[in-house]
Amino acid sequence: MDESNLIKISNTVYINLSELEFSAIRAQGSGGQNVNKVSSAIHLRFDINASGLPERLKQTLLNSRDSRITSDGVLIIKAQQFRTQEKNKADAIERLVELIQKANVIPKTRKATKPTKASQKRRVDAKKQAGKNKQLRKKITDY
């Protein structure tokens, strides 16, 4: 496999450039005379199901609630920040890599812990002290 066609996601995960589909479109917003003539924005389409990503990573991406992922499992990224197609294409690839890297992170499982005896005692002592302070605030009545 030619390494110049690979995009590195992590040490073990790579995407082939041939899996990405780019199309040039006209950018939105202000841009002067240039905006209606030049198609400088880029639509990047990435079919998650047909990609060479590991199965776990595919499922994580498909289960994410990202509005850029269609019901068919195609991720669409629109890049129009820059004035040139090349910069927008690089920006779209960079955003794709960031998205996949976020999905590649496995969250640590929470392990339930018990408070120590000393911390339990400190808590109870603080509560008792607060109760004593409140007792001292009471009005003294003589019978």
C-alpha positions as CSV (number, residue, x, y, z in Angstrom):
1,M,0.0,0.0,0.0
2,D,1.4,3.4,-0.9
3,E,1.9,5.5,2.2
4,S,1.4,8.8,0.4
5,N,-2.3,7.8,0.0
6,L,-2.8,7.1,3.7
7,I,-4.0,9.4,6.3
8,K,-2.9,8.6,9.8
9,I,-5.5,8.6,12.5
10,S,-3.6,6.8,15.2
11,N,-0.6,4.4,15.4
12,T,-2.8,1.5,14.2
13,V,-5.6,3.2,12.2
14,Y,-5.2,4.7,8.8
15,I,-7.6,5.9,6.1
16,N,-6.9,5.5,2.4
17,L,-7.4,8.7,0.4
18,S,-9.4,6.7,-2.2
19,E,-12.1,6.2,0.4
20,L,-12.8,9.9,0.5
21,E,-14.9,11.6,-2.1
22,F,-14.5,15.4,-2.7
23,S,-16.7,17.7,-4.6
24,A,-16.2,21.4,-5.2
25,I,-19.2,23.7,-4.5
26,R,-19.8,27.4,-4.3
27,A,-19.2,28.8,-0.8
28,Q,-21.9,30.7,1.1
29,G,-21.6,34.1,2.5
30,S,-19.8,37.2,1.5
31,G,-16.8,37.1,-0.8
32,G,-17.1,39.9,-3.2
33,Q,-17.1,39.3,-7.0
34,N,-15.3,36.0,-6.5
35,V,-18.1,34.2,-4.6
36,N,-20.5,33.6,-7.5
37,K,-17.8,32.5,-10.0
38,V,-15.5,30.1,-8.1
39,S,-16.3,26.8,-6.5
40,S,-13.9,27.0,-3.6
41,A,-15.9,25.2,-0.9
42,I,-15.4,21.4,-0.5
43,H,-17.9,18.7,0.3
44,L,-16.1,15.7,1.7
45,R,-18.1,12.4,1.7
46,F,-16.8,9.4,3.7
47,D,-18.8,6.2,3.7
48,I,-18.2,4.7,7.1
49,N,-19.6,1.3,6.3
50,A,-17.4,0.8,3.2
51,S,-14.3,2.2,4.9
52,G,-11.3,0.2,6.1
53,L,-11.8,1.4,9.7
54,P,-11.9,-1.3,12.5
55,E,-15.4,-2.5,13.2
56,R,-15.5,-1.1,16.7
57,L,-14.6,2.4,15.4
58,K,-17.3,2.1,12.6
59,Q,-20.0,1.3,15.2
60,T,-18.9,4.1,17.5
61,L,-19.1,6.6,14.6
62,L,-22.5,5.3,13.4
63,N,-23.9,5.4,16.9
64,S,-22.8,8.9,17.6
65,R,-25.5,11.6,17.3
66,D,-23.6,13.7,14.8
67,S,-25.9,15.5,12.4
68,R,-23.2,15.2,9.6
69,I,-23.7,11.4,9.4
70,T,-26.6,10.4,7.2
71,S,-28.9,7.4,7.8
72,D,-26.9,5.5,5.1
73,G,-23.7,5.9,7.2
74,V,-22.1,8.6,5.0
75,L,-20.3,11.4,6.8
76,I,-20.5,14.7,5.0
77,I,-18.2,17.5,6.0
78,K,-18.5,21.0,4.3
79,A,-15.4,23.1,4.4
80,Q,-15.7,26.7,3.2
81,Q,-13.5,28.6,5.6
82,F,-10.7,29.4,3.2
83,R,-10.6,31.0,-0.3
84,T,-8.9,28.2,-2.0
85,Q,-10.0,24.6,-2.7
86,E,-6.7,23.2,-1.5
87,K,-6.9,24.8,1.9
88,N,-10.6,23.8,2.3
89,K,-9.8,20.3,1.2
90,A,-7.0,20.1,3.9
91,D,-9.4,21.6,6.4
92,A,-12.0,19.0,5.6
93,I,-9.5,16.1,6.0
94,E,-8.3,17.6,9.3
95,R,-11.8,17.8,10.7
96,L,-12.5,14.2,9.6
97,V,-9.3,13.0,11.3
98,E,-10.3,14.9,14.5
99,L,-13.8,13.3,14.5
100,I,-12.4,9.8,14.0
101,Q,-9.8,10.4,16.7
102,K,-12.5,11.4,19.2
103,A,-14.4,8.3,18.4
104,N,-11.3,6.2,18.8
105,V,-10.9,7.2,22.5
106,I,-12.2,4.6,24.8
107,P,-13.7,6.2,28.0
108,K,-12.4,4.9,31.3
109,T,-14.9,2.8,33.2
110,R,-15.9,4.3,36.5
111,K,-15.0,2.2,39.5
112,A,-17.2,2.7,42.6
113,T,-15.2,3.6,45.7
114,K,-16.1,3.8,49.3
115,P,-15.3,6.8,51.5
116,T,-12.5,6.1,54.0
117,K,-13.3,5.6,57.7
118,A,-11.5,8.9,58.5
119,S,-13.4,10.9,55.9
120,Q,-16.7,9.4,57.3
121,K,-15.7,10.4,60.8
122,R,-14.7,13.9,59.7
123,R,-18.1,14.3,58.0
124,V,-20.0,13.2,61.1
125,D,-17.9,15.4,63.3
126,A,-18.6,18.4,61.1
127,K,-22.3,17.7,61.2
128,K,-22.2,17.5,65.0
129,Q,-20.3,20.7,65.2
130,A,-22.9,22.4,62.9
131,G,-25.7,21.1,65.2
132,K,-24.0,22.5,68.3
133,N,-23.6,25.9,66.6
134,K,-27.3,25.9,65.9
135,Q,-28.1,25.0,69.5
136,L,-26.1,28.0,70.7
137,R,-28.2,30.3,68.5
138,K,-31.5,29.3,70.2
139,K,-33.3,31.8,72.4
140,I,-32.8,31.1,76.1
141,T,-36.1,31.1,78.0
142,D,-36.4,31.1,81.8
143,Y,-39.2,29.1,83.3
